[in-house]
Amino acid sequence: MKKFLALILALCMVFALAACGQAAAPAAAAPAEEAAAPAAEALVADDIEDSMTSADGKYEVAFVTDIGQLKDKSFNQSTYDGVKLYAAANGLSYKYYQPANGDQATDDDRYDAMKAAAEGGAKVVVCAGFLQDAALEKAAAEFTDVKFIFIDGWGTGLANIAGIAFKEQECGYFAGYAAVKDGYEKLGFMGGGGGTNPACCRYGYGFVQGANAAAAELGKTVDINYSWQYGSSFSASPELQTMASGWYNNGTEVIFACGGTMFTSIAAAASENDAKVIGVDVDQSYESPAVITSALKGISAATQWAIAKAYDGTWDEIGGVGTSLGAAEDATGLPVDTWSLTGYSVEEYQQQLADVVSGAIAIDDQVIEGDGITGVELSNVNLHYE
């Protein structure tokens, strides 16, 4: 994912010059890797305050959270990291807005948050999560001078909405394949959104496909428990931890924790049972020693990339349409520097990544809501829905 991130960092430096009143050089004026090095050292998301106070009380770049916590160490946090990094690199004010009523937020609550952002001076509003769809369309139709970036969503046809989605089936596939190649034969998938979240559905669908492919190569059959229970709010809960512990007690060796702070409950269950977990969205190896790898997508980098287009005159390339980012854009993958896999090599992974980019490996991308993965033949997986 370094190439995509290097491009973003290079763009941030270019626009930082513009923000200081200097003429911006063309993005191709210097190699991206050369430009990226000092920017990466200067800006770390965790070092940037989540809340700032602007002199005029206006906030130019806004973030409207998905359900769950802002600091979920996953989807919300990674999106806001992108907002903070771009704003800080370019001297822009920024603010986050959380819809009222938490996990029970309605479309009206989400619209109210977007309206507050627009009336608070936002020129760009980043909205995270597919649940924002209806409220986003209403807000964008009302505030036509504001550009809205819809992370994990698709364009609605309105020119001031840019939908940015990811090919989660790819990194889900990589994770499932790696786990089986590493010797795990009893896997689990616990997904967020209750089985109706397209991104989580793609993660799970890819995970099963990858596990099946690896098992077929090894001439074995693997078992996968598959569930959306207790994940509708993407939150940790005693019930979820109890369920995960039950799986581990019954022989499950590793669970793909796919849903925000659900990870906390599943990782706790893994630690209690001397078992393993796979993280999601960002590298979660820092959160628990039970993590063997994480299914990554470049949320922060993509957020910065999309915001940059609101300022560099290229918004028309993404406004009004949906953009899907995957391995070909260095936006999906596994964290090779931190994984604890021993039976699967970085070289094998890099070859597989190249094969996905070239099309030599085809991963089905249909969205399967809830149970019933029937779009592909699972020759070497016994799938158990719970």
MARFI-649128 format. One record per residue: residue in three letters; x, y, z of N, C-alpha, C in turn. Coordinates in steps of 0.02 Angstrom, whole numbers, plus 32768, in hexadecimal, padded with zeros to 4 digits. Layout:
N
ALAXYZXYZXYZ ...
***
This chain:
386
MET80297FC48000800080008000802B803F8000 LYS806D80387FFB809980718002809180A37FC9 LYS808680897F8B808180B57F52804680E57F58 PHE800C80CA7F6B7FD180F47F727FDB81287FA9 LEU7FF781137FE3800381418019803781768006 ALA806B81617FE1809D81917FCC807F81C67F9F LEU805181B37F74802F81E37F49800982167F73 ILE7FE581FE7FA67FBF822B7FD07FEC825C7FF4 LEU80228242800F8050826E8034806F82A28006 ALA807E828D7FC8809982BD7F98806682F47F89 LEU802782E07F817FF283117F757FEB83417FAF CYS7FEF83267FEC7FE983508028801F83858029 MET805C83748015809283A48014808683DA7FE0 VAL806D83C57FA6805F83F67F71802C84297F88 PHE7FF584117FA87FC1843F7FBD7FD484667FFB ALA8003844C8022801C8473805A803F84B18041 LEU806484AA800A808584E47FEC805185177FD5 ALA801C84FE7FB57FE8852B7F9C7FC785507FD6 ALA7FBC852C800E7F9B854B80477FC685828066 CYS8008857E805C803585B18078803D85EC8049 GLY801985EB8010801B86227FE28050861D7FAC GLN807285E37FA880A485D97F75808485B57F3A ALA80A285BC7F018088859A7EC68093854F7ECD ALA805F85287EC0806484E07EC8808584C27E8B ALA80B784997E9780D884767E5F80AD843C7E49 PRO80B284287E09808C83EE7DF2809E83B17E1C ALA806D83847E268078834A7E5180B1831F7E37 ALA80BE83207DF680F182F67DD9813683167DDB ALA813D834F7DFB817C83737DF981B3834F7E1F ALA81A183267E5181D283007E7681B882BA7E81 PRO81E582887E8581CE82437E9181A6823F7ED1 ALA817082187ED1814482137F0B816981FA7F48 GLU819781CA7F4081BA81AE7F7981E581E37F9A GLU8205820E7F72822F82437F8E820482757FB5 ALA81CB82857F9A81A082B67FBB818182997FFA ALA817682577FFA815282398032817B82388072 ALA81BC822F806D81E5822380A981DF825A80DE PRO81EA829A80CD81E582CD8101819F82D6811B ALA816C82CE80EF812782D68105811482A08138 ALA812B8262812B811A822B815781398237819C GLU81748255819F8194826381DE8172829C8203 ALA815882CC81DD813C830881FC80F682FE8217 LEU80CF82D281F8808882CC820A80788285821F VAL805F827D825C8046823D82758000824B8290 ALA7FCF822582797F8A8234828A7F7E823782D5 ASP7F9D820982FB7F92820883437FAE82468366 ASP7FDB826A83447FF882A683627FCE82E58353 ILE7F9B82DD83297F70831583177F3183138343 GLU7F21834A83637EE7834D83907EA7833B836B ASP7E7B8315838C7E3B8305836E7E0E8342836A SER7E15836F839A7DED83AD839C7E1A83E98399 MET7E07841983717E2D8457836C7DFC84918372 THR7E1684CD837E7DEC850883817E058539834D SER7DDA8548831C7DEE857782E87DE285BE82FF ALA7E0885ED82E57E04863282FA7DBF865082EC ASP7DA1863C82B37D61865A82A07D24862E82B0 GLY7D3185F682D17CFA85CA82E37CE085A182A9 LYS7D0285A482707CEE857D82357D1E8543822C TYR7D05850D820F7D2E84D282057D2784BA81BD GLU7D5E84BC81997D5B84B481507D53846B8139 VAL7D73843D815D7D6E83F6814C7D4D83D28186 ALA7D1683B081787CEF839081AD7CEA834581A2 PHE7CE1832381D97CD782DA81D77C9982C881FE VAL7C6C82A381DE7C30828981FF7C3A823E820A THR7C3A822982497C4B81E482597C1481B38246 ASP7C298175823F7BFB813D823A7BE5812B8281 ILE7BB980FA82887BA980E382CB7BE780C582EA GLY7BE880BF832B7C2480A9834D7C4B80E58366 GLN7C8380D883857CAB810C83A37CD9812D8370 LEU7CE9816D837D7D1A819083527D5D816B8355 LYS7D74815C83917DB4813A839A7DA980EF839E ASP7D9080D383677D81808B83667DBD80618352 LYS7DF6808283457E33806083307E26803782F0 SER7DF7805082C87DE5802E828A7DC980628259 PHE7D8B805882437D6F807D820B7D6780C88217 ASN7D4380DB824C7D3A8122825B7D7C81458266 GLN7DA68127828F7DE5814782A17E12814F8265 SER7E15811C823A7E40812081FF7E28815681CF THR7DE6815D81C87DCB8191819C7DDC81D681B8 TYR7DD281DE81F97DE0822082177E2C822E8216 ASP7E5481FB821B7E9C820582147EAC822581D1 GLY7E8A820E819C7E95822C815A7E8082748157 VAL7E48828481787E3182CA817C7E6482F581A0 LYS7E7B82DE81DA7EAA830482027EED830D81DD LEU7F0582D881BE7F4582DD819C7F43830E8163 TYR7F0E830D813B7F09833C81037F028383811D ALA7ED6838C814D7ECA83D081687F0A83EC8188 ALA7F2C83C381AF7F6883DB81D17F9F83EB819F ALA7FA583C4816A7FD983CF81387FCC840F8110 ASN7F8E8425810F7F7C845E80E57F62849A810C GLY7F6A8499814E7F5684D281767F0C84DF8177 LEU7EE384AB81737E9B84B381717E7C84A181B4 SER7E4684C381C67E2184B182027DF7847381F5 TYR7DEB844D822A7DC7840E82237D9F83FF8262 LYS7D6B83D6825A7D4183C582937D1B83848283 TYR7D0E835D82B87CE5832282AE7CA0832C82CE TYR7C6F830D82B07C29831082C77C1082C982CF GLN7BF282BA83087BD5827983147B89827F8316 PRO7B66825A82EB7B1D825D82EC7B01824D8332 ALA7ACA826D83447AAA826083847A9282198389 ASN7A89820283C77A6B81C183D77A98818583C8 GLY7AD9819183BE7B0A815B83BB7AF88124838A ASP7AF780E683A47AEA80AC83797AA280AB8360 GLN7A7780D4837E7A3180D783697A238113833C ALA7A58813283217A50816D82F87A23816082BC THR79F9819182AC79CC818C827279E881B48238 ASP79C681B081FF79DA81D981C579D6822381D7 ASP79A5823681FE799E827D821379D98292823E ASP79F0826582697A2A827482937A68827F8268 ARG7A70825582367AAB825B820A7AA6829B81E1 TYR7A6B82A981C87A6282E781A27A71832481CD ASP7A5A8323820B7A66835C82387AB183678242 ALA7AD7833182477B1F8338824F7B3F83568211 MET7B28834081D67B43835B81977B2F83A5818F LYS7AF283B581A27ADA83FA819F7B03842781CD ALA7B12840E82097B3A843582387B808441821B ALA7B9B840E81FA7BDE841581DC7BDD844A81A5 ALA7BAB844681797BA7847581417B9C84BC815B GLU7B7084C5818B7B62850781A67B9B852081D2 GLY7BC784F181E57C018503820D7C3D851681E3 GLY7C32851D81A27C68853581767C8B8500814D ALA7C7484C2814F7C97848D812A7C91849780DF LYS7CCA849180BE7CCC848F80757CCD8447805D VAL7CE7841B80887CE983D3807A7CCF83AE80B7 VAL7CA1838080AD7C87835780E37C93830E80D1 VAL7CB882EC80FC7CC682A480F27C95827D811D CYS7C70825080FF7C3F822781237C5381DE811D ALA7C5481BC81567C6B817781577C3281468162 GLY7C308111813A7C0080DC81457BC380DD8118 PHE7BAF80A281027B78809D80D17B3680B780EC LEU7B2E80BA812F7AEF80D2814C7AE3811C813F GLN7B16813F81287B108188811C7AEA819880DC ASP7ADB816680B57AC2817080707A8881A1806B ALA7A508193808C7A1481BD80847A1F8204809E ALA7A3F820A80D87A4C824C80F47A7C827380C9 LEU7AAD825180AD7ADF827280837AC0828E8044 GLU7A94826980257A7382817FE87A4982C07FF7 LYS7A2782BF803079FF82F980437A2B83368051 ALA7A62832C80767A8E836480877AB1837F8049 ALA7AC78354801D7AEA836A7FE17ABD83917FB2 ALA7A7E837D7FB07A4E83A17F867A4083E77FA1 GLU7A4583EF7FE27A38842F80027A75845D8002 PHE7AAF844080107AED846780147B1884587FD6 THR7B0384767F9F7B2284657F5F7B6984807F57 ASP7B7D84B07F807BC184CA7F7C7BF284A27FA6 VAL7BD984727FCB7C0484487FF57C1284077FD0 LYS7C5083EF7FD47C6283AF7FB67C60837A7FED PHE7C3C83437FDE7C34830D800D7C5A82CF7FF5 ILE7C8082B180217CA6827480127C87823C803A PHE7C71820980177C4B81D180347C7981948038 ILE7C9A818B80717CC78152807A7C9E81138087 ASP7CAD80DF80617C8880A080627C4380A78044 GLY7C3C80D580167BFC80DF7FF47C0680EC7FAA TRP7BCE80F27F867BD080FE7F3E7BB181417F2F GLY7BC3815E7EF77BA6819D7EE27B5C81957ED5 THR7B3781CA7EE37AEE81C97ED87ADB81EB7E97 GLY7B0C82047E737AFF82297E367B0482747E40 LEU7B03828B7E7F7B0C82D27E8D7B5582E47E85 ALA7B62831A7E627BA7832B7E507BD2833D7E8C ASN7BB3834F7EC47BDB83617EFF7BE383287F31 ILE7BD282EA7F1B7BE082AF7F447C1182837F20 ALA7C4782707F417C7882407F267C7582017F50 GLY7C6181CA7F327C5F818B7F567CA281677F51 ILE7CBE81547F897CFE81317F8B7CF480EE7FAE ALA7CF780B87F887CEF80757FA47D30804E7F9A PHE7D3180137FB87D6D7FE97FB57D5A7FA27FA1 LYS7D8B7F7F7F867D817F397F737D947F0C7FAE GLU7D6A7F0F7FE27D797EE9801F7D7E7E9F8013 GLN7D5D7E867FDE7D637E3F7FD07DAC7E2B7FC4 GLU7DD57E5B7FAD7E1B7E4B7FA07E427E3F7FE0 CYS7E3F7E70800E7E657E67804C7E477E328079 GLY7E047E2780747DE67DEE80967E027DAC807B TYR7E087DA9803A7E257D6D80197E6C7D628030 PHE7E957D9780307EDA7D9080457EDE7D75808D ALA7EB27D8E80B97EB47D7980FF7E9F7D308107 GLY7E6A7D1C80E57E537CD780E97E857CA680CD TYR7EA27CB980957ED57C8F80757F127C8780A3 ALA7F2A7CBF80BE7F657CBE80E97F5A7C948127 ALA7F1F7C9981457F117C7381827F157C288175 VAL7EF77C12813F7EF87BCA81307F3E7BB4811C LYS7F627BDB80F57FA77BCA80E47FD37BC88122 ASP7FC07BED81557FE77BEE81937FD77BB281C0 GLY7FA87B8A81AB7F9A7B4C81CF7F587B4A81F5 TYR7F327B8181F47EF27B8282187EBD7B5D81EE GLU7E967B3282107E647B0A81EE7E1E7B178208 LYS7E187B3982417DD77B49825D7DD47B958266 LEU7DB07BB782397DAE7BFF82377D697C19824A GLY7D677C5A82587D277C7A82667D257CBF8246 PHE7CE97CD582367CDD7D19821D7CA47D378245 MET7CB17D7082667C7D7D95828A7C797DDB826B GLY7C417DEA824C7C3B7E2782267C0D7E5B8244 GLY7C1B7E9A82357BF37ED1824D7BBC7EE4821C GLY7B8C7F0A82357B567F22820A7B1B7EF38204 GLY7B1D7EBC82287AE47E8F82267ADB7E6A81E4 GLY7B0E7E6A81BB7B097E48817B7AEE7E738143 THR7AE57EB4814F7ACB7EE0811B7AFE7F168107 ASN7B397F1581267B6E7F4581157B957F2B80D9 PRO7B927F4D809F7BB37F3280637BFE7F25806C ALA7C217F53808F7C697F4A80997C787F0C80C1 CYS7C547F0280F97C5F7EC781227C4B7E8780FD CYS7C177E8B80D57C037E5180AD7C3B7E3E807C ARG7C597E71805D7C907E62802E7CCC7E458053 TYR7CDB7E60808E7D127E4380B67D067DF880C2 GLY7CCA7DE880DB7CBB7DA380EB7CBB7D7680AE TYR7C9F7D8F80777C9C7D68803A7CE27D598020 GLY7D0E7D8B80227D537D81800C7D787D52803A PHE7D6C7D58807C7D8E7D2E80AD7D807CE480A0 VAL7D417CD580937D2E7C8F80867D4E7C778045 GLN7D4F7CA180127D6E7C8D7FD27DB87C807FDA GLY7DDB7CAC7FFF7E227CA280097E327C63802F ALA7E0C7C5680657E167C19808C7E0B7BDC8061 ASN7DD87BDE80367DC97BA5800A7E027B997FD9 ALA7E1D7BCF7FBC7E537BC87F8B7E917BA97FAB ALA7EA37BC07FE77EDE7BA580097ED37B5C801C ALA7E977B4C80357E887B0780497E8B7AD9800C ALA7E727AF07FD37E757AC77F967EBD7ABA7F82 GLU7EE87AED7F877F2E7AE37F767F507AB17FA4 LEU7F3C7AB27FE37F5B7A8680157F3A7A418018 GLY7F037A387FF37EE079F87FF37EBE79E88034 LYS7EA37A1C80567E817A1180957E3D7A348095 THR7E157A2680C77DD57A4880D07DD77A6E8111 VAL7DC07AAC81107DC07AD5814D7D787AE6815F ASP7D6E7AF5819F7D2C7B0881B97D2C7B5381C9 ILE7CF57B7581B87CEE7BBC81C77CAA7BC881E8 ASN7CAB7BE282267C6F7BFC82457C647C43822B TYR7C257C54821D7C177C9381FB7BDA7CB4821B SER7BE27CF182367BAB7D0F825B7BAA7D5B8257 TRP7B6C7D76825A7B617DBE825F7B437DD182A3 GLN7B3E7DA182D07B1F7DAE83117B477DE18339 TYR7B247E0B835D7B407E3D838B7B6C7E708367 GLY7B667E7583257B917EA483017B6D7EDE82E1 SER7B2B7EE482EC7B057F1882CA7B1E7F5E82DA SER7B377F6883177B4F7FAA832C7B9A7FB18327 PHE7BBC7F7D830E7C057F7E83077C287F89834A SER7C087F7683817C227F8683C37C377F4883E9 ALA7C657F5284197C767F1C84477C3B7F0E8475 SER7C357ED0848C7BFF7EBF84BA7C107E7F84DE PRO7BF77E76851B7C017E37853F7BE57DFB8518 GLU7BAC7E0684F67B8D7DD084D17BBA7DB88497 LEU7BD97DE984757C057DD8843E7C427DB28458 GLN7C5E7DC984907C997DA884AC7C897D6184C1 THR7C4E7D5884DF7C397D1584F37C327CE784B7 MET7C147D0184817C0C7CD884457C507CC58427 ALA7C7E7CF684247CC07CE884097CE47CB58434 SER7CDE7CBA84757CFE7C8A84A27CE17C448496 GLY7CA07C4184897C807C01847A7C9E7BE1843C TRP7CA87C0A84097CC77BF083CC7D0D7BD683DA TYR7D347BFE83FD7D787BE9840D7D787BA88436 ASN7D4C7BA484677D487B6884917D377B2A8469 ASN7D127B3484327CFD7AFC84087D2D7AEF83CF GLY7D677B0D83D17D9B7AFB83A17DAE7B2F836E THR7D897B6783687D9C7B9C83397DE07BB7834D GLU7E0C7BBD831C7E517BD1832B7E5D7C1C831F VAL7E3A7C3882EF7E447C7F82DE7E027C9B82C4 ILE7DF17CD882DA7DB47CFA82C47DC67D3A82A1 PHE7DA77D4682687DAD7D8682447D7B7DB58264 ALA7D947DE882897D697E1882AD7D5C7E53827F CYS7D227E52825F7D147E82822A7CDD7EB3823E GLY7CEF7EE782657CBB7F1682787CCE7F4582B0 GLY7CF87F7682A47D067FAA82D47D1C7F908318 THR7CFC7FA9834E7D117F9683907CF97F5183A5 MET7CD87F2C83787CCB7EE583837D0E7EC28391 PHE7D427EDC83727D857EBF837A7D977EB783C4 THR7D857EE783EE7D987EE584347D7E7EA78457 SER7D3F7E96844B7D217E5B846B7D407E1B844F ILE7D4A7E19840E7D647DDC83EF7DAD7DD08402 ALA7DD47E0684047E1A7E0084197E1F7DEB8462 ALA7DF27E04848C7DF37DF084D37DE47DA584D9 ALA7DB47D8E84B27DA37D4784B37DDE7D1D849A ALA7E007D3684677E3A7D12844C7E717D0C8481 SER7E7E7D4284A47EB27D4284D77EA17D138510 GLU7E627D1085237E4C7CE485597E537C9A8547 ASN7E507C8C85077E507C4784F07E907C3384CA ASP7EC37C5D84CF7F027C5084AD7EF67C428462 ALA7ECB7C6D84457EB97C6583FF7ECE7CA583D9 LYS7EB97CAA839A7ED07CE0836F7E977D078350 VAL7EA87D4283377E767D6E83177E967D9082DB ILE7E6D7DA182AA7E817DC8826F7E5F7E0C8273 GLY7E857E42826E7E6A7E8582717E4D7E9C822E VAL7E307ED8822E7E0F7EF181F27E1A7F3C81EA ASP7E197F5281AC7E1E7F9881977E647FB581A1 VAL7E7F7FB081DD7EC27FCA81EC7EEA7F93820D ASP7F2B7F9E82147F567F6D82357F477F6D8280 GLN7F267F3882987F127F3482DE7F417F098308 SER7F7C7EFB82ED7FAC7ED283127FC37EF68352 TYR7FBE7F3983517FD47F60838B7FA17F5C83C4 GLU7F667F4283B67F317F4183E87F2F7F008410 SER7F4C7ECB83F57F4A7E8B84197F807E5C83FD PRO7FA27E3884297FD37E0684117FB17DCA83F0 ALA7F6F7DC683F47F4B7D8F83D57F427D99838A VAL7F517DD483707F477DE383297F7E7DC282FF ILE7F6A7D9C82CD7F9B7D7D82A07FA67DA78261 THR7F727DCB824C7F767DFA82147F367E238212 SER7F327E5281E47EF67E7B81DD7EE67E858193 ALA7EA67E8781837E907E96813F7E8C7EE28138 LEU7EBA7EFE81127EC17F47810E7E9F7F6580D1 LYS7E847FA080DA7E727FCA80A17E8A801180B0 GLY7E9D8035807D7EBE807680867E8E80AE8093 ILE7E6B80AC80CB7E3780DD80DA7E54812380E3 SER7E878129810C7EA4816B81197EC1818980DA ALA7EE7816180B47F05817A80767ED0818E8043 ALA7E9B8165803D7E678174800D7E4181B38021 THR7E3781BD80617E1681FA807A7E3E82388067 GLN7E7F823580727EAB826D80607EA982798015 TRP7EAC82447FEF7EAB82497FA67E6B826B7F8D ALA7E3282577FAA7DF382737F947DED82BC7FA9 ILE7E0282CD7FE67DFF83137FFC7E2A833F7FCE ALA7E6583257FBC7E92834B7F907E6F835E7F4F LYS7E4483327F367E2283407EF67DEF83787EFD ALA7DDA83867F3A7DAD83BF7F457DD284017F41 TYR7E1483FF7F447E3C843C7F447E6884447F07 ASP7E74840E7EE27EA584147EAB7E86841A7E66 GLY7E4484227E637E23842C7E237E1183EB7DFE THR7E1883B27E207E0983727DFF7DCC834F7E1E TRP7DA383747E427D6883567E627D3C83327E2F ASP7D38834C7DF27D0D832E7DC07D1F82E67DB1 GLU7D5B82D17DC37D6F828C7DB87D4D825B7DE7 ILE7D3782747E207D1782487E517CD1825E7E65 GLY7CBF829D7E597C7E82B67E6C7C4782997E41 GLY7C1182837E607BD882697E3B7BDD82207E27 VAL7C1582007E387C1F81BA7E267C3981937E62 GLY7C3F81527E5A7C5C81287E8E7CA181107E79 THR7CD181147EA57D1480FC7E987D2280C17EC6 SER7D3B808B7EAA7D4B804F7ED17D9780447ECE LEU7DB680407F097DFE80397F0E7E107FF47F28 GLY7E447FD77F097E587F947F1D7EA37F8A7F19 ALA7EB77F4D7F0E7EFE7F3C7F0D7F237F617ED5 ALA7F027F6C7E9D7F227F8F7E667F357FD67E78 GLU7F127FF37EA97F2180377EC17F4780357F04 ASP7F617FFB7F167F837FF27F577F5580047F91 ALA7F157FF57F8A7EE580087FBD7EC87FCD7FE4 THR7EDC7F907FD47EC97F567FFB7F067F298003 GLY7F0A7F07803C7F447EDB80467F4A7EC2808E LEU7F857EA8809E7F967E9080E17FD47EB480F9 PRO7FDC7EBC813C80167EDF815780527EB08161 VAL807B7EA9812F80B17E78813280E57E878167 ASP80EC7EC5817B811F7ED781AD810D7EC281F3 THR80CD7EB781FF80B87EA9824480947E66824D TRP80867E43821680617E05821F808D7DD28244 SER806C7DA1826480907D6D8288808A7D2A8266 LEU807B7D2A822680757CEC820080BA7CCC81F8 THR80BC7C8A81FE80FC7C6781F680FA7C3481BE GLY80BF7C1F81AA80B97BEC817680A97C098132 TYR80A87C4A812D80987C6D80EE80C87CA680E8 SER80EC7CA880B081227CD980A9810C7D1A8088 VAL81337D4D809481267D8E8075812B7D878029 GLU815A7D5F801281637D557FC981257D357FAA GLU81097D047FCD80CC7CE47FB480937D177FB1 TYR808D7D3F7FE580597D727FE680627DA57FAE GLN809F7DBC7FA480AB7DED7F70809A7DD27F2B GLN80A77D927F2080947D747EE080487D707ED9 GLN80277D5F7F0F7FDE7D5C7F0D7FC17DA17F00 LEU7FDC7DD37F227FC67E187F187FCD7E2C7ECE ALA80077E1C7EB080127E2B7E6A7FE17E077E3D ASP7FD07DCA7E507FA07DA37E277F5A7DC07E2B VAL7F487DDC7E647F077DFD7E6A7F067E3C7E40 VAL7F3C7E627E427F407EA07E1A7F3C7E907DD0 SER7F5E7E5B7DBA7F607E4A7D737F207E287D5B GLY7EF97E0E7D8A7EBD7DEA7D777EC77D9F7D73 ALA7F047D887D817F117D407D807EE97D1C7DB6 ILE7EDD7D3E7DEE7EB07D257E227E727D507E20 ALA7E397D317E157DF97D557E137DD37D497E54 ILE7DBF7D7E7E757D9A7D797EB47D537D947EA8 ASP7D227D6B7EB67CDD7D807EAB7CCE7DBB7ED9 ASP7CAC7DED7EBE7CA17E2B7EE57C587E397EF4 GLN7C2C7E097EEA7BE57E177EF67BD97E207F40 VAL7BAB7E4B7F517B997E587F977B657E247FAD ILE7B777DFE7FDF7B497DCD7FFB7B317DE6803E GLU7AF17DF380447AD77E0C80837AC67DD180B0 GLY7AE27DD380EC7AD47D9F811C7AF07D5C8108 ASP7ACB7D2781177AE17CE381087AD47CD280BF GLY7AED7C9A80AB7ADD7C8180687B117C918034 ILE7B517C8280427B857C8D80107B807C567FDC THR7B617C677FA47B547C357F707B717C497F2D GLY7B927C827F287BAB7C997EE77BE87C757ECF VAL7C0C7C547EFC7C497C307EE87C467BE97F04 GLU7C6A7BBC7EE37C6D7B777EFB7C9F7B727F34 LEU7C897B5A7F6C7CB57B507FA67CC67B077FAB SER7CF87AF37F847D0A7AAD7F7F7D2D7A927FBC ASN7D4D7ABE7FE17D777AA880197D677ACD805B VAL7D2B7AE980607D167B0B809D7CD27AF180B3 ASN7CCE7ADF80F37C8E7AD281127C797B128137 LEU7C447B3181207C2E7B71813A7BF37B688169 HIS7BFB7B8181A67BC77B7981D97BAD7BBE81ED TYR7B6E7BCC81DE7B4F7C0C81EE7B347C0A8235 GLU7B407C40825A7B257C44829F7B077C8982AA 
***
